[in-house]
Amino acid sequence: MKFKRCKMVGLVLALAISGFSQAGVSAHDIDKLDHSLTPLGAEMKGNGKTGWEKIPAWTGGLTVADAPRNYRPPAHHPDPFAGEKPLLVINAENMEKYKEYLGEGVQAMLKEYPQQFYIQVYPSHRTLAIPARIAENTKRCASTARLNGWAMDGCVGGTPFPIPYGTNSEQAQEILWNHITRYRGIYVVRRASEVAVQPNGSFSLATNDQEIYFKYYDPKIKSLADLDNKLFYFMSLQLAPARLAGGAVLVWETLDQCREPRKAWGYNAGQRRVRQAPNLSYDTPIADADGLRTADDTDMFNGAPDRYQWRLIGKKEMVVPYNDYELSSPRVSYKELLQPDVMNPRYMRWEMHRVWIIEGTLMPGKRHIYSKRRFYVDEDSWSILEADQYDMRGALWRVSLAFPKEFWEVPMMWSTADAYFDLQAHRYHVMGLTNESATDFDATRPPPGDEYFTPSALRRRGDR
């Protein structure tokens, strides 16, 4: 009854706030996709400026035809922009001059860490590229997708709301759903590490072999009925530290989490038992993150949006992390990258891009450790690139940054690492690190299917 109530209360609140959203994008607007708008709904034109302020026109993104010729997946990607130099460096001394281009959280980081943090602004490149199939599905979804209470309905295999419409609150929720459902390949295998860095700079890596099957984007899935409410499956085998090696985790990520919450299981190598995990949602702290990341912080935001009242602030030209190939380079060791207070900014690449800004305010009677969250969403990829989180006093508490790059061999865009900075505790957490792994993400294999992602399969995986 708990989750049925979530559905009904969410529906009532959504109706009160924004009404029941019906598919309503005009045929005229849909025709703009792949003409004046990119296939995913971004403005195709540039901003007409020069230098570090320039946003170029989108001309198809970074594909295999344009990428370095010597690349073979799943090797680490060579930086296609390695020869470029920063056009501008923003630091604590000159930030007032440029603050209109910076998120509130990034401004706070410059002030909090004046000696350790700065921003190198490089020439902008609109590298987002996607398969033609995703573009076709997105154009179809533009006329069929809708909000249904706190869920998204009427779309599979594409970005549901490439042209946000409706009331202000509806548009904010649609943008959030575009992030949750954005294209990141179909089946991804990676060996990645996450780490919590203490104020003195000490850290201990947790390394996992991970597999993710984005069922939502499998071409065999033709309808939401075929999807069976499964957005993706995630399986992870712990490799380090040694005391946890052999443990494994399985997650069934559902599309409508009010109707059916995500399910998770853990395998304990010592006990050789699989147990269903307790509630893993909203502000549940994540153990491997040392309490620096909540369950719904993962991927900048995930899960049900029903605890917040959402509003669209608008679209803006901003300096954001982008094309961060150097950050994941095997030439950069974790010792070089993970310094006290903040990751080494020498390896971060920032560019000028257009972002949608949306904000969620905790609803009366709802519980979460964040009273407010503000998201800065890339217009090209629909990826949240920055998240500002506020405590119950309304003070800025945590700042999360995603560092994206284009995986041209797929093609798709995803973050090469996500970082979560606690400004009050002077600690931070990073996930998705692959620098010291032998390979990068491998998104070229065919998906194994649902039967591979079951609790019994989890035990077999942990017993290997």
C-alpha positions, 0 to 999 in steps of 0.5 A: 500500500505504501507505493500505491499511496505514493502513486496516488499522492503524487498524482494529486500533487502533480494535478494541483501543481501542473495538471495532467499533461497531455501530448501537445507539441504541434506538428510545426514544432516537431518539424523543427527537429533536425532542421532549426533544432538538433535531433534531440531538441537543442538549438542548432545555431551558435550564439554568434560570439567569438573567443571563449564566449563562442558557442558554435553551431551543431553540425552532427557531433563527433563521430567515428569519421571525425575521431582520431583514426588510431582508436580501437575500443575499449581502449582509453579515448585519445583526446581529440582536442589535445592541442588546444590551450585555455582561452581564459582562466577563472579563479577566485580573484577574477570570478566577479567578472565572470560569475554570470556564466557560473552556477552558484555552486561553482562560484562557492567552490572558487570562494571556498578553495581559492588556492586549490580550484580554478576553471580553465575555459577552452574552445567549445565543441558541440560533440554530441552525436547519436545513432539515427535510430535514436533520432527517429524514436525521439521525433516520434516521442515528441508527439506521444510522450506525456507526464502521468502523475510523477511518471513519464508515459508514451515513449520508449527508445528515445528522448521523451520531451525534446521540445518541453511544453506545458506549464512551467512546472511541467517543462521542468519535470519533462527536462528532468525525465529527459536526463533520466532517460537520456541515451547512453548506449544499450549495454555497457561494461566497465571496470571503474573505481569510486573514492571518498577523499578526506580533508587531508587528501587520503583516500582508499579506492573501491573498484568494481566490474560493472555491467549496465543493460539499458533496456529502454534503448534495446531496439527489440523493445517496441513499447512500454509493455515490452519494457515491463517498467525496467529502465535498466539493469545494473550488476557490479562485482566488487574487486577492491578493497580486499575485505569486500572482494567477491561481493556483488550487487544487482539493481533493477531500475524501474521507469515509474518508481512510484508504481514499482520501486527499484529492486536491489540485491546484494551477494555476500561472498563470505556467507555465499548468500544473496539478500534483497537490499532494503530501501535504496532510494531518495536520501538513503546514504551510499556506503561506498561514498562515505555518506557523501552521496545519496541514492538519488544523487547518483548520476546527478539525479535518478529515481522518483521526482515526487518529493519536490515541487519543480520549476523551470528557471530558464535556458542560459549560456554558461561555462560548464564541464565538457569534453573531459577526455584528459580527466580520464586519461591513463596518463593521469594517475589517481594520486595526481588527480585526487588532491585535498578539497577538490580534484586537480583542476589542471585536468578539468576542461570547461567550455561555454554551452547552453543549459536548461536550469531547473529547481526542485523545492522540497514539498511540505510534509516530504522528507529529504536531507536537501531542502532544494536542488538546482540542476544545470542540464546540457541542451545537447545531451540532456545530461545534468552537468552541475547540481547545487544542493541546499541543506534544511537551513537553505544554505548551499551544502554540496556541489556535484559536477559531471564531466562528460565526453562523447564516446564516438564509437557508439556514438553517445555522450556520458560522463567520464566521472561524477564528483560530489563536493561537500563544502561544509566538511571539505570532503568529496566523492568521485565515481566512474574513475577509469584512469588506472583501469586497462580499458575504458567503457566498452559499449560495443557488445550485444546485450545479454538479455533479462535472464542475465540480470537475476538474483541467481545470476548474481550469485553465480557472478559473485562465486567466480 
